[in-house]
Amino acid sequence: MSNTIAMQKNFSVRYALLDLKRNLLIVSATFFAIALPVCMYLIFGTMADYSEIELANGSGNVGAAVMVGMATYGALTAAVGLTASAAVELHTGWGRQLAVTPLSHTGYVLNKIVVTIIFSALPVVAVLAAGALSGARMQWYLWLTIPGLILVCAVMFSLYGLAFGLLFRSETANNAAGGLLVLFMFMGNGFAPLSGVLLELSVFTPAWGVLQLTKWPLMEGTTFDIGSDALVQYEMWQVAANIGVWTLIFAVLCFVGARRHTGRK
């Protein structure tokens, strides 16, 4: 009996479902996380002549690579938005409201993690479904492995949203984090193909690592330089270093934001 009570205090299915429903009913969140990535895939991944070109390794076509990139963007947008809003909720007194309920602080965190994963999965499913219906081709096993890889990257990148929420502690944190994420995606070669100096600098940007990692089973580290019409080959250690460094930076920012919050109390 005591174990059942403990589980109820540490996790609430009802609260998770209500929180998921609440986020789905936020029109701006649903549009930017789900509808926009699908629209961007349909524009960049199906209407261009290059979308039908087969990749050199035979694992799929260019349309599939665009599809994976847009699915990653949608998952990151969803994860960043939820974690930023979670930090703002705690700052605005939601934690004190939860204190009078059976749900513990640990339970609140676990619920947010579950809701973040589910909400981040929705744009992945939507974009991949659009891709499957519009000519994106890749090996059958990649349709199973790449979505899981995208969700892992989304959870990792949620530290970025949490850092924004802890540092700014207002509703503008969500908007600022989402707006900056768009810039990160562009600079990380996630939207339009880059060339020259921009392509060289992209390896140092926050979104480059996760984009390369989610596309790795399909692209194997190759990127097209639109300026020279040549393929650029990256190594896995570069991807791992990028993700590791930026994850550490975001974790430090979360720590600084949490310390500021504690200090002001």
Short mmCIF file of the C-alpha atoms (twelve columns), coordinates in Angstrom:
data_MODEL
# 
_entry.id   MODEL 
# 
loop_
_atom_site.group_PDB 
_atom_site.id 
_atom_site.type_symbol 
_atom_site.label_atom_id 
_atom_site.label_alt_id 
_atom_site.label_comp_id 
_atom_site.label_asym_id 
_atom_site.label_seq_id 
_atom_site.Cartn_x 
_atom_site.Cartn_y 
_atom_site.Cartn_z 
_atom_site.pdbx_PDB_model_num 
ATOM 1   C CA . MET A 1   0.000  0.000  0.000   1 
ATOM 2   C CA . SER A 2   2.799  2.388  0.930   1 
ATOM 3   C CA . ASN A 3   4.549  1.688  -2.378  1 
ATOM 4   C CA . THR A 4   1.363  2.572  -4.267  1 
ATOM 5   C CA . ILE A 5   1.054  5.852  -2.399  1 
ATOM 6   C CA . ALA A 6   4.710  6.643  -3.097  1 
ATOM 7   C CA . MET A 7   4.202  6.016  -6.791  1 
ATOM 8   C CA . GLN A 8   1.160  8.257  -6.781  1 
ATOM 9   C CA . LYS A 9   3.216  11.013 -5.176  1 
ATOM 10  C CA . ASN A 10  6.087  10.631 -7.604  1 
ATOM 11  C CA . PHE A 11  4.046  10.460 -10.790 1 
ATOM 12  C CA . SER A 12  0.516  11.340 -11.871 1 
ATOM 13  C CA . VAL A 13  -0.856 10.061 -15.168 1 
ATOM 14  C CA . ARG A 14  -3.807 12.414 -14.875 1 
ATOM 15  C CA . TYR A 15  -1.581 15.449 -14.367 1 
ATOM 16  C CA . ALA A 16  0.614  14.408 -17.311 1 
ATOM 17  C CA . LEU A 17  -2.422 14.057 -19.587 1 
ATOM 18  C CA . LEU A 18  -3.842 17.398 -18.462 1 
ATOM 19  C CA . ASP A 19  -0.483 19.099 -18.999 1 
ATOM 20  C CA . LEU A 20  -0.156 17.552 -22.456 1 
ATOM 21  C CA . LYS A 21  -3.691 18.657 -23.348 1 
ATOM 22  C CA . ARG A 22  -2.965 22.172 -22.086 1 
ATOM 23  C CA . ASN A 23  0.120  22.474 -24.282 1 
ATOM 24  C CA . LEU A 24  -1.707 21.112 -27.317 1 
ATOM 25  C CA . LEU A 25  -4.409 23.741 -26.843 1 
ATOM 26  C CA . ILE A 26  -1.815 26.529 -26.958 1 
ATOM 27  C CA . VAL A 27  -2.174 27.484 -30.616 1 
ATOM 28  C CA . SER A 28  1.242  29.113 -30.951 1 
ATOM 29  C CA . ALA A 29  3.036  26.116 -29.420 1 
ATOM 30  C CA . THR A 30  1.214  23.623 -31.636 1 
ATOM 31  C CA . PHE A 31  1.785  25.721 -34.759 1 
ATOM 32  C CA . PHE A 32  5.512  26.340 -34.304 1 
ATOM 33  C CA . ALA A 33  6.299  22.822 -33.037 1 
ATOM 34  C CA . ILE A 34  4.113  20.708 -35.334 1 
ATOM 35  C CA . ALA A 35  2.472  22.590 -38.209 1 
ATOM 36  C CA . LEU A 36  5.431  24.792 -39.190 1 
ATOM 37  C CA . PRO A 37  7.998  21.948 -39.517 1 
ATOM 38  C CA . VAL A 38  5.547  20.016 -41.708 1 
ATOM 39  C CA . CYS A 39  4.994  23.065 -43.927 1 
ATOM 40  C CA . MET A 40  8.727  23.727 -44.162 1 
ATOM 41  C CA . TYR A 41  9.373  20.123 -45.153 1 
ATOM 42  C CA . LEU A 42  6.708  20.295 -47.856 1 
ATOM 43  C CA . ILE A 43  8.289  23.490 -49.210 1 
ATOM 44  C CA . PHE A 44  11.978 22.552 -49.065 1 
ATOM 45  C CA . GLY A 45  11.706 18.768 -49.274 1 
ATOM 46  C CA . THR A 46  9.141  18.175 -52.007 1 
ATOM 47  C CA . MET A 47  8.962  21.208 -54.292 1 
ATOM 48  C CA . ALA A 48  12.644 21.346 -55.263 1 
ATOM 49  C CA . ASP A 49  14.135 19.300 -58.094 1 
ATOM 50  C CA . TYR A 50  16.924 17.993 -55.874 1 
ATOM 51  C CA . SER A 51  14.545 16.204 -53.474 1 
ATOM 52  C CA . GLU A 52  14.470 13.081 -55.672 1 
ATOM 53  C CA . ILE A 53  18.268 12.810 -55.940 1 
ATOM 54  C CA . GLU A 54  19.580 9.632  -54.332 1 
ATOM 55  C CA . LEU A 55  22.262 9.953  -51.662 1 
ATOM 56  C CA . ALA A 56  25.692 8.605  -52.557 1 
ATOM 57  C CA . ASN A 57  25.555 5.829  -49.937 1 
ATOM 58  C CA . GLY A 58  22.191 4.576  -51.199 1 
ATOM 59  C CA . SER A 59  20.444 4.955  -47.832 1 
ATOM 60  C CA . GLY A 60  17.770 7.342  -49.135 1 
ATOM 61  C CA . ASN A 61  17.154 10.510 -51.102 1 
ATOM 62  C CA . VAL A 62  17.693 14.210 -50.432 1 
ATOM 63  C CA . GLY A 63  14.024 14.636 -49.562 1 
ATOM 64  C CA . ALA A 64  14.502 12.225 -46.654 1 
ATOM 65  C CA . ALA A 65  17.457 14.266 -45.378 1 
ATOM 66  C CA . VAL A 66  15.326 17.427 -45.431 1 
ATOM 67  C CA . MET A 67  12.564 15.504 -43.669 1 
ATOM 68  C CA . VAL A 68  14.873 14.426 -40.838 1 
ATOM 69  C CA . GLY A 69  16.153 17.986 -40.429 1 
ATOM 70  C CA . MET A 70  12.649 19.434 -40.143 1 
ATOM 71  C CA . ALA A 71  11.557 16.679 -37.760 1 
ATOM 72  C CA . THR A 72  14.559 17.526 -35.583 1 
ATOM 73  C CA . TYR A 73  13.630 21.204 -35.663 1 
ATOM 74  C CA . GLY A 74  10.069 20.412 -34.576 1 
ATOM 75  C CA . ALA A 75  11.208 18.158 -31.733 1 
ATOM 76  C CA . LEU A 76  13.715 20.738 -30.468 1 
ATOM 77  C CA . THR A 77  11.081 23.485 -30.630 1 
ATOM 78  C CA . ALA A 78  8.639  21.386 -28.609 1 
ATOM 79  C CA . ALA A 79  11.217 20.394 -25.985 1 
ATOM 80  C CA . VAL A 80  12.627 23.901 -25.597 1 
ATOM 81  C CA . GLY A 81  9.173  25.444 -25.259 1 
ATOM 82  C CA . LEU A 82  8.027  23.019 -22.570 1 
ATOM 83  C CA . THR A 83  11.176 23.198 -20.466 1 
ATOM 84  C CA . ALA A 84  11.317 26.998 -20.631 1 
ATOM 85  C CA . SER A 85  7.680  27.251 -19.546 1 
ATOM 86  C CA . ALA A 86  8.275  24.715 -16.747 1 
ATOM 87  C CA . ALA A 87  11.006 26.894 -15.253 1 
ATOM 88  C CA . VAL A 88  8.752  29.953 -15.496 1 
ATOM 89  C CA . GLU A 89  5.895  28.041 -13.833 1 
ATOM 90  C CA . LEU A 90  8.019  27.240 -10.796 1 
ATOM 91  C CA . HIS A 91  9.209  30.843 -10.532 1 
ATOM 92  C CA . THR A 92  5.676  32.251 -10.672 1 
ATOM 93  C CA . GLY A 93  4.500  30.164 -7.727  1 
ATOM 94  C CA . TRP A 94  3.193  26.996 -9.346  1 
ATOM 95  C CA . GLY A 95  5.510  25.009 -7.103  1 
ATOM 96  C CA . ARG A 96  3.715  26.348 -4.021  1 
ATOM 97  C CA . GLN A 97  0.393  25.281 -5.531  1 
ATOM 98  C CA . LEU A 98  1.746  21.782 -6.107  1 
ATOM 99  C CA . ALA A 99  2.921  21.627 -2.495  1 
ATOM 100 C CA . VAL A 100 -0.684 21.232 -1.318  1 
ATOM 101 C CA . THR A 101 -1.239 18.256 -3.664  1 
ATOM 102 C CA . PRO A 102 0.040  14.649 -3.371  1 
ATOM 103 C CA . LEU A 103 2.422  15.310 -6.287  1 
ATOM 104 C CA . SER A 104 5.985  15.773 -5.055  1 
ATOM 105 C CA . HIS A 105 8.606  18.030 -6.614  1 
ATOM 106 C CA . THR A 106 10.265 14.926 -8.056  1 
ATOM 107 C CA . GLY A 107 6.905  13.883 -9.440  1 
ATOM 108 C CA . TYR A 108 6.499  17.265 -11.104 1 
ATOM 109 C CA . VAL A 109 9.885  16.883 -12.789 1 
ATOM 110 C CA . LEU A 110 9.114  13.323 -13.924 1 
ATOM 111 C CA . ASN A 111 5.754  14.427 -15.311 1 
ATOM 112 C CA . LYS A 112 7.419  17.251 -17.236 1 
ATOM 113 C CA . ILE A 113 9.989  14.849 -18.689 1 
ATOM 114 C CA . VAL A 114 7.268  12.457 -19.859 1 
ATOM 115 C CA . VAL A 115 5.152  15.271 -21.326 1 
ATOM 116 C CA . THR A 116 8.216  16.758 -23.037 1 
ATOM 117 C CA . ILE A 117 9.067  13.428 -24.688 1 
ATOM 118 C CA . ILE A 118 5.480  12.863 -25.849 1 
ATOM 119 C CA . PHE A 119 5.041  16.423 -27.113 1 
ATOM 120 C CA . SER A 120 8.422  16.286 -28.871 1 
ATOM 121 C CA . ALA A 121 7.400  13.035 -30.566 1 
ATOM 122 C CA . LEU A 122 4.333  14.623 -32.184 1 
ATOM 123 C CA . PRO A 123 6.221  16.777 -34.741 1 
ATOM 124 C CA . VAL A 124 8.493  13.825 -35.507 1 
ATOM 125 C CA . VAL A 125 5.492  11.634 -36.304 1 
ATOM 126 C CA . ALA A 126 3.815  14.423 -38.291 1 
ATOM 127 C CA . VAL A 127 6.867  15.271 -40.425 1 
ATOM 128 C CA . LEU A 128 7.792  11.634 -41.061 1 
ATOM 129 C CA . ALA A 129 4.196  10.867 -42.035 1 
ATOM 130 C CA . ALA A 130 4.257  13.783 -44.475 1 
ATOM 131 C CA . GLY A 131 7.563  12.515 -45.835 1 
ATOM 132 C CA . ALA A 132 6.312  8.965  -46.289 1 
ATOM 133 C CA . LEU A 133 3.331  10.265 -48.257 1 
ATOM 134 C CA . SER A 134 5.299  12.676 -50.438 1 
ATOM 135 C CA . GLY A 135 8.263  10.725 -51.770 1 
ATOM 136 C CA . ALA A 136 10.911 10.779 -49.023 1 
ATOM 137 C CA . ARG A 137 12.829 7.505  -49.262 1 
ATOM 138 C CA . MET A 138 15.252 5.859  -46.857 1 
ATOM 139 C CA . GLN A 139 16.062 2.335  -45.686 1 
ATOM 140 C CA . TRP A 140 13.222 0.764  -43.693 1 
ATOM 141 C CA . TYR A 141 15.188 0.462  -40.448 1 
ATOM 142 C CA . LEU A 142 16.004 4.187  -40.502 1 
ATOM 143 C CA . TRP A 143 12.289 4.965  -40.157 1 
ATOM 144 C CA . LEU A 144 12.535 3.213  -36.764 1 
ATOM 145 C CA . THR A 145 15.944 4.323  -35.474 1 
ATOM 146 C CA . ILE A 146 16.065 7.988  -36.520 1 
ATOM 147 C CA . PRO A 147 12.915 9.046  -34.561 1 
ATOM 148 C CA . GLY A 148 14.434 7.641  -31.362 1 
ATOM 149 C CA . LEU A 149 17.679 9.471  -32.056 1 
ATOM 150 C CA . ILE A 150 15.765 12.724 -32.594 1 
ATOM 151 C CA . LEU A 151 13.969 12.353 -29.241 1 
ATOM 152 C CA . VAL A 152 17.259 11.732 -27.417 1 
ATOM 153 C CA . CYS A 153 18.669 14.927 -28.943 1 
ATOM 154 C CA . ALA A 154 15.487 16.821 -28.019 1 
ATOM 155 C CA . VAL A 155 15.808 15.793 -24.369 1 
ATOM 156 C CA . MET A 156 19.476 16.830 -24.398 1 
ATOM 157 C CA . PHE A 157 18.633 20.193 -25.985 1 
ATOM 158 C CA . SER A 158 15.887 20.802 -23.416 1 
ATOM 159 C CA . LEU A 159 18.651 22.082 -21.119 1 
ATOM 160 C CA . TYR A 160 18.784 25.098 -23.424 1 
ATOM 161 C CA . GLY A 161 15.096 25.849 -22.834 1 
ATOM 162 C CA . LEU A 162 15.464 25.253 -19.111 1 
ATOM 163 C CA . ALA A 163 18.387 27.688 -18.987 1 
ATOM 164 C CA . PHE A 164 16.306 30.395 -20.669 1 
ATOM 165 C CA . GLY A 165 13.426 29.837 -18.269 1 
ATOM 166 C CA . LEU A 166 15.658 29.971 -15.198 1 
ATOM 167 C CA . LEU A 167 17.574 33.048 -16.334 1 
ATOM 168 C CA . PHE A 168 14.689 35.189 -17.608 1 
ATOM 169 C CA . ARG A 169 11.752 33.833 -15.515 1 
ATOM 170 C CA . SER A 170 9.019  35.434 -17.594 1 
ATOM 171 C CA . GLU A 171 6.724  34.471 -20.446 1 
ATOM 172 C CA . THR A 172 9.150  36.139 -22.847 1 
ATOM 173 C CA . ALA A 173 11.676 33.398 -22.071 1 
ATOM 174 C CA . ASN A 174 9.727  30.925 -24.193 1 
ATOM 175 C CA . ASN A 175 9.497  33.318 -27.141 1 
ATOM 176 C CA . ALA A 176 13.150 34.324 -26.887 1 
ATOM 177 C CA . ALA A 177 14.325 30.709 -26.698 1 
ATOM 178 C CA . GLY A 178 12.217 29.747 -29.716 1 
ATOM 179 C CA . GLY A 179 13.360 32.736 -31.755 1 
ATOM 180 C CA . LEU A 180 17.019 32.088 -31.028 1 
ATOM 181 C CA . LEU A 181 16.526 28.411 -31.869 1 
ATOM 182 C CA . VAL A 182 15.490 29.419 -35.396 1 
ATOM 183 C CA . LEU A 183 18.791 31.298 -35.738 1 
ATOM 184 C CA . PHE A 184 20.687 28.288 -34.370 1 
ATOM 185 C CA . MET A 185 18.995 26.042 -36.934 1 
ATOM 186 C CA . PHE A 186 19.895 28.362 -39.795 1 
ATOM 187 C CA . MET A 187 23.504 28.770 -38.630 1 
ATOM 188 C CA . GLY A 188 23.726 25.022 -38.015 1 
ATOM 189 C CA . ASN A 189 22.897 24.267 -41.662 1 
ATOM 190 C CA . GLY A 190 19.423 23.065 -40.738 1 
ATOM 191 C CA . PHE A 191 17.284 25.081 -43.143 1 
ATOM 192 C CA . ALA A 192 19.012 26.241 -46.326 1 
ATOM 193 C CA . PRO A 193 22.342 24.719 -47.495 1 
ATOM 194 C CA . LEU A 194 25.264 26.908 -46.434 1 
ATOM 195 C CA . SER A 195 28.581 27.501 -48.154 1 
ATOM 196 C CA . GLY A 196 31.927 29.181 -47.611 1 
ATOM 197 C CA . VAL A 197 32.565 30.851 -44.270 1 
ATOM 198 C CA . LEU A 198 29.041 30.185 -42.974 1 
ATOM 199 C CA . LEU A 199 29.483 26.455 -43.560 1 
ATOM 200 C CA . GLU A 200 32.851 26.501 -41.803 1 
ATOM 201 C CA . LEU A 201 31.403 28.375 -38.819 1 
ATOM 202 C CA . SER A 202 28.344 26.119 -38.601 1 
ATOM 203 C CA . VAL A 203 30.312 23.405 -36.784 1 
ATOM 204 C CA . PHE A 204 30.624 25.710 -33.762 1 
ATOM 205 C CA . THR A 205 26.898 26.485 -33.432 1 
ATOM 206 C CA . PRO A 206 24.605 24.763 -30.880 1 
ATOM 207 C CA . ALA A 207 22.235 23.012 -33.307 1 
ATOM 208 C CA . TRP A 208 24.896 21.691 -35.700 1 
ATOM 209 C CA . GLY A 209 25.808 18.692 -33.570 1 
ATOM 210 C CA . VAL A 210 22.278 17.399 -33.037 1 
ATOM 211 C CA . LEU A 211 21.418 17.938 -36.712 1 
ATOM 212 C CA . GLN A 212 24.460 15.961 -37.803 1 
ATOM 213 C CA . LEU A 213 23.747 13.217 -35.264 1 
ATOM 214 C CA . THR A 214 20.114 12.732 -36.281 1 
ATOM 215 C CA . LYS A 215 21.102 12.669 -39.959 1 
ATOM 216 C CA . TRP A 216 24.166 10.471 -39.417 1 
ATOM 217 C CA . PRO A 217 22.446 7.105  -40.116 1 
ATOM 218 C CA . LEU A 218 21.253 8.610  -43.404 1 
ATOM 219 C CA . MET A 219 24.071 10.965 -44.445 1 
ATOM 220 C CA . GLU A 220 27.068 9.407  -42.642 1 
ATOM 221 C CA . GLY A 221 28.546 12.819 -41.921 1 
ATOM 222 C CA . THR A 222 28.423 14.235 -45.448 1 
ATOM 223 C CA . THR A 223 27.138 17.735 -46.206 1 
ATOM 224 C CA . PHE A 224 26.668 19.437 -49.555 1 
ATOM 225 C CA . ASP A 225 28.530 22.711 -50.073 1 
ATOM 226 C CA . ILE A 226 26.195 24.658 -52.336 1 
ATOM 227 C CA . GLY A 227 28.931 27.146 -53.229 1 
ATOM 228 C CA . SER A 228 31.472 24.680 -54.602 1 
ATOM 229 C CA . ASP A 229 29.074 21.844 -55.532 1 
ATOM 230 C CA . ALA A 230 31.212 19.512 -53.430 1 
ATOM 231 C CA . LEU A 231 30.583 17.124 -50.556 1 
ATOM 232 C CA . VAL A 232 32.094 17.945 -47.165 1 
ATOM 233 C CA . GLN A 233 32.855 15.009 -44.871 1 
ATOM 234 C CA . TYR A 234 32.678 15.377 -41.079 1 
ATOM 235 C CA . GLU A 235 33.853 12.941 -38.411 1 
ATOM 236 C CA . MET A 236 31.835 11.608 -35.499 1 
ATOM 237 C CA . TRP A 237 34.283 13.093 -32.980 1 
ATOM 238 C CA . GLN A 238 33.383 16.568 -34.274 1 
ATOM 239 C CA . VAL A 239 29.690 15.866 -33.710 1 
ATOM 240 C CA . ALA A 240 30.325 14.427 -30.240 1 
ATOM 241 C CA . ALA A 241 32.541 17.378 -29.286 1 
ATOM 242 C CA . ASN A 242 29.927 19.905 -30.420 1 
ATOM 243 C CA . ILE A 243 27.123 18.206 -28.478 1 
ATOM 244 C CA . GLY A 244 29.289 17.700 -25.396 1 
ATOM 245 C CA . VAL A 245 30.526 21.302 -25.234 1 
ATOM 246 C CA . TRP A 246 27.107 22.893 -25.775 1 
ATOM 247 C CA . THR A 247 25.408 20.506 -23.347 1 
ATOM 248 C CA . LEU A 248 27.971 21.524 -20.734 1 
ATOM 249 C CA . ILE A 249 27.407 25.228 -21.495 1 
ATOM 250 C CA . PHE A 250 23.633 24.871 -21.157 1 
ATOM 251 C CA . ALA A 251 24.032 22.863 -17.941 1 
ATOM 252 C CA . VAL A 252 26.234 25.599 -16.458 1 
ATOM 253 C CA . LEU A 253 23.658 28.241 -17.452 1 
ATOM 254 C CA . CYS A 254 20.948 26.158 -15.746 1 
ATOM 255 C CA . PHE A 255 23.087 25.995 -12.603 1 
ATOM 256 C CA . VAL A 256 23.659 29.763 -12.670 1 
ATOM 257 C CA . GLY A 257 19.951 30.414 -13.174 1 
ATOM 258 C CA . ALA A 258 18.989 28.060 -10.352 1 
ATOM 259 C CA . ARG A 259 21.518 29.690 -8.000  1 
ATOM 260 C CA . ARG A 260 20.144 33.147 -8.820  1 
ATOM 261 C CA . HIS A 261 16.632 31.905 -8.102  1 
ATOM 262 C CA . THR A 262 17.724 30.398 -4.770  1 
ATOM 263 C CA . GLY A 263 19.700 33.516 -3.849  1 
ATOM 264 C CA . ARG A 264 16.722 35.817 -4.368  1 
ATOM 265 C CA . LYS A 265 14.573 33.643 -2.112  1 
# 
